Amino acid sequence: MHRGTERTSYIPFLLNPETRLDVLPARLHFSETIPQARQPISHRRVCVNNGMVSITHFKVSHGDIISFQENDARGEEIIRSFYIEISISKIIGKFLDHPIRMWRRTKTEWFCLLLKTKRGCRLLLKSRVLQQLRSSMQKEDLEKTKKFGSEKVCLGSSFAEHNRMKRNLYHFKSLFLSKRRNEKNRSIPTRTKSPIVYNSSLYSNSTYCSASPHQFTMKRKIKRIELPTHYSEVNHRTLKAVVFYGPNIDHIPHDIRLKDPNLLLRSGNGRGQNI
């Protein structure tokens, strides 16, 4: 919407959707906007509609299924673990010697920078909390495998983990700001500290952190963290993704007919449904 002579600088929709597979936005969860998510894809590792792609400028359409080889999917599962726990204070605590310089970068830039360096990957792999997380997630996946009879593989766009990431980011940012205020006001006597509110339901609009850096308790408004809402991939129980073009896709549209009849999803009424 426009009001008066105001102009919008961001259009949350691709006017000319990219259809080439080698420039298809595939890792949108790690980017702020769609143009930033245009990452090259190796054709030797990607299948479209269960067929290996060898054409350089292969075209994909709405509803096409992109599948990945098993080894590549395992690599994406490791990256997913990095992405979920990147905001835990035990990992970022190693960088708290220079907190101001660290926060000059956005969360996405900092995360991508760690993955691009060997030192950052070693730091994340050796972190204690990440090892505990991966072991606990393996137990959860094993239980779900026994219950549903299928193996859980994530390509990076799980909506449940998306919400989990929101909670982790909110938890860390609240804790980080409270630490910064406490360090800044060490010499100022304080009263009994009020607990930090960790209610994820407050995340939808604005979140308030209750703390007492001064002698009077005050509420500080924390600007909410925006996470991507555009998806070019949707999780399934198989190593497959679906090409989607459109704004604010937060669910699988029911009017899409995939080209794989064997791909079934559970609907709310418990019946299998082709989408």
C-alpha distance (Angstrom), angle and dihedral (degrees) to the residues before:
residue distance angle dihedral
M1 . . .
H2 3.78 . .
R3 3.76 126.0 .
G4 3.79 117.8 -163.4
T5 3.78 111.2 -43.4
E6 3.82 95.6 -23.7
R7 3.79 116.5 131.6
T8 3.76 129.4 -157.8
S9 3.80 117.9 -129.2
Y10 3.80 96.5 -164.7
I11 3.80 128.4 59.6
P12 3.83 109.3 -166.1
F13 3.80 93.0 -153.0
L14 3.76 135.4 66.6
L15 3.80 106.5 -115.3
N16 3.80 89.3 -167.0
P17 3.82 106.1 28.9
E18 3.77 115.0 -144.1
T19 3.80 110.4 -116.7
R20 3.80 101.9 176.2
L21 3.76 111.8 105.9
D22 3.79 94.6 -144.0
V23 3.83 91.9 60.4
L24 3.80 98.6 32.7
P25 3.84 112.3 133.5
A26 3.78 99.9 -109.8
R27 3.80 107.0 157.5
L28 3.77 100.2 45.5
H29 3.79 92.4 146.9
F30 3.81 89.5 69.9
S31 3.81 96.2 49.9
E32 3.77 136.9 71.1
T33 3.81 97.6 -139.4
I34 3.79 138.3 14.8
P35 3.84 96.3 -103.5
Q36 3.81 89.8 55.0
A37 3.79 90.4 53.4
R38 3.80 96.3 61.3
Q39 3.76 99.4 115.2
P40 3.80 125.9 167.3
I41 3.80 115.9 -105.6
S42 3.79 121.9 -153.0
H43 3.81 109.6 -125.6
R44 3.78 90.8 -149.5
R45 3.80 89.4 67.8
V46 3.80 102.6 39.8
C47 3.81 131.4 79.5
V48 3.82 123.3 -165.8
N49 3.82 115.8 -154.7
N50 3.83 90.3 -11.0
G51 3.81 93.2 -53.5
M52 3.79 126.9 110.7
V53 3.81 111.0 -115.8
S54 3.80 117.9 -133.2
I55 3.81 100.3 158.6
T56 3.80 112.2 104.7
H57 3.81 97.2 -141.2
F58 3.79 99.4 31.2
K59 3.82 114.1 172.2
V60 3.79 122.3 -135.6
S61 3.78 126.7 -164.5
H62 3.80 137.5 -156.3
G63 3.79 108.7 -67.9
D64 3.80 98.1 19.9
I65 3.79 115.6 142.7
I66 3.78 118.9 -127.1
S67 3.79 115.6 -162.9
F68 3.78 129.5 -171.4
Q69 3.75 131.8 -150.1
E70 3.76 116.1 -101.8
N71 3.80 96.2 -110.0
D72 3.80 92.0 51.5
A73 3.79 90.9 48.5
R74 3.79 89.9 53.4
G75 3.80 88.7 53.8
E76 3.79 90.4 52.1
E77 3.80 89.0 50.5
I78 3.81 89.8 57.6
I79 3.80 90.7 48.6
R80 3.79 88.3 50.3
S81 3.81 89.6 56.4
F82 3.80 89.4 51.4
Y83 3.78 91.2 50.1
I84 3.79 95.7 49.4
E85 3.79 97.2 49.4
I86 3.80 99.9 32.6
S87 3.80 90.1 102.2
I88 3.81 97.2 52.9
S89 3.78 110.4 118.5
K90 3.82 93.3 -132.4
I91 3.81 89.7 66.1
I92 3.79 98.4 38.4
G93 3.79 89.3 42.2
K94 3.80 88.5 81.7
F95 3.81 88.0 66.0
L96 3.81 97.8 45.8
D97 3.81 90.9 103.0
H98 3.80 86.5 81.1
P99 3.81 104.7 25.5
I100 3.80 96.1 154.9
R101 3.78 94.6 53.5
M102 3.79 90.7 46.1
W103 3.79 93.9 55.2
R104 3.78 93.2 52.5
R105 3.77 84.5 83.9
T106 3.76 123.6 64.1
K107 3.78 119.8 -112.9
T108 3.80 91.2 -104.4
E109 3.80 95.3 49.8
W110 3.78 91.6 47.8
F111 3.80 92.3 48.4
C112 3.81 93.3 49.0
L113 3.81 90.2 47.0
L114 3.79 91.3 56.2
L115 3.79 92.6 50.0
K116 3.81 92.1 50.0
T117 3.81 93.9 55.7
K118 3.79 125.7 68.1
R119 3.79 90.6 -139.7
G120 3.79 91.5 54.9
C121 3.80 93.2 49.0
R122 3.80 91.4 48.0
L123 3.78 90.2 49.2
L124 3.79 92.3 52.2
L125 3.80 94.8 43.4
K126 3.81 93.0 49.8
S127 3.78 94.4 45.2
R128 3.76 111.8 116.8
V129 3.77 96.5 -140.3
L130 3.81 92.3 52.7
Q131 3.79 91.9 52.3
Q132 3.78 90.4 50.1
L133 3.79 90.5 47.6
R134 3.79 93.6 50.9
S135 3.80 92.5 48.4
S136 3.80 91.6 49.2
M137 3.80 91.7 47.0
Q138 3.79 90.3 50.7
K139 3.79 89.3 54.7
E140 3.80 90.9 49.2
D141 3.80 91.4 48.2
L142 3.79 90.8 49.2
E143 3.80 91.2 52.3
K144 3.81 91.2 48.6
T145 3.80 89.9 47.7
K146 3.80 90.7 55.1
K147 3.80 91.4 45.7
F148 3.80 101.2 44.4
G149 3.80 99.5 23.8
S150 3.79 95.2 -125.8
E151 3.77 136.7 93.8
K152 3.78 119.4 -109.7
V153 3.80 112.3 -128.0
C154 3.78 122.3 172.6
L155 3.79 125.6 -152.5
G156 3.79 94.0 -171.9
S157 3.81 104.7 -88.7
S158 3.79 105.0 84.3
F159 3.78 109.4 148.2
A160 3.80 93.0 -150.1
E161 3.79 90.0 54.6
H162 3.78 89.1 43.7
N163 3.81 88.9 61.0
R164 3.79 89.8 42.9
M165 3.78 89.3 54.5
K166 3.80 89.7 52.5
R167 3.79 90.8 55.3
N168 3.80 92.4 46.9
L169 3.79 92.7 49.1
Y170 3.79 91.9 48.1
H171 3.80 92.3 46.9
F172 3.79 93.1 49.3
K173 3.80 96.2 44.5
S174 3.80 91.9 50.6
L175 3.79 91.6 48.8
F176 3.79 92.9 44.1
L177 3.81 93.6 51.7
S178 3.79 91.9 47.8
K179 3.83 90.4 51.9
R180 3.79 91.2 49.2
R181 3.80 91.5 51.7
N182 3.80 92.3 47.1
E183 3.81 92.6 50.4
K184 3.78 91.5 47.1
N185 3.79 93.3 51.4
R186 3.80 102.9 37.9
S187 3.76 93.4 127.7
I188 3.82 93.0 51.6
P189 3.83 113.5 88.4
T190 3.79 112.0 -122.2
R191 3.76 135.0 -161.9
T192 3.77 125.5 -131.4
K193 3.76 108.8 -45.0
S194 3.76 119.4 -117.0
P195 3.79 115.7 -130.1
I196 3.76 119.6 -102.3
V197 3.78 112.6 -109.0
Y198 3.80 109.7 -120.3
N199 3.78 99.8 -178.6
S200 3.78 110.6 140.2
S201 3.81 90.9 -164.6
L202 3.80 88.4 71.1
Y203 3.78 89.5 62.0
S204 3.80 96.3 83.6
N205 3.80 96.0 80.2
S206 3.79 117.1 2.5
T207 3.76 129.8 -22.5
Y208 3.78 126.6 -140.5
C209 3.77 125.7 -154.0
S210 3.79 116.5 -155.3
A211 3.82 112.6 -149.4
S212 3.81 140.2 136.7
P213 3.82 113.0 -131.5
H214 3.81 89.1 152.4
Q215 3.77 130.5 42.1
F216 3.80 90.0 -87.9
T217 3.77 122.7 61.0
M218 3.78 112.4 -116.1
K219 3.78 137.7 179.2
R220 3.75 117.1 -125.5
K221 3.77 120.5 -160.6
I222 3.79 114.0 -130.7
K223 3.76 117.1 -153.9
R224 3.76 108.3 -122.2
I225 3.77 118.6 -112.0
E226 3.78 113.9 -117.0
L227 3.78 115.2 -139.8
P228 3.80 124.4 -170.5
T229 3.80 116.4 -84.2
H230 3.80 98.1 -177.7
Y231 3.77 115.9 91.4
S232 3.75 131.5 -169.2
E233 3.81 91.4 175.7
V234 3.79 133.4 49.8
N235 3.79 124.7 -164.3
H236 3.77 121.7 -115.0
R237 3.76 132.8 169.4
T238 3.78 89.2 -101.7
L239 3.79 129.9 63.5
K240 3.78 90.8 -92.8
A241 3.78 138.6 114.9
V242 3.80 132.4 -167.3
V243 3.79 126.2 -133.9
F244 3.81 111.8 -124.8
Y245 3.78 130.3 179.2
G246 3.79 117.3 -168.7
P247 3.81 146.0 81.8
N248 3.80 124.5 -75.9
I249 3.78 98.2 -3.0
D250 3.80 104.0 -177.7
H251 3.80 98.2 153.7
I252 3.77 139.2 28.8
P253 3.82 110.0 -88.1
H254 3.80 113.4 -124.1
D255 3.78 94.1 -142.1
I256 3.80 94.3 66.0
R257 3.79 116.4 101.8
L258 3.76 111.8 -158.6
K259 3.78 120.3 -148.1
D260 3.80 92.3 -127.3
P261 3.84 109.8 78.6
N262 3.80 91.0 -170.7
L263 3.81 92.8 65.6
L264 3.81 105.8 98.2
L265 3.78 128.2 174.4
R266 3.76 129.6 -166.9
S267 3.78 114.0 -113.0
G268 3.78 125.8 -156.1
N269 3.81 93.3 -90.6
G270 3.79 91.5 56.4
R271 3.80 96.9 -110.2
G272 3.78 123.9 124.0
Q273 3.78 112.7 -107.7
N274 3.77 133.7 -168.7
I275 3.78 113.7 -136.8
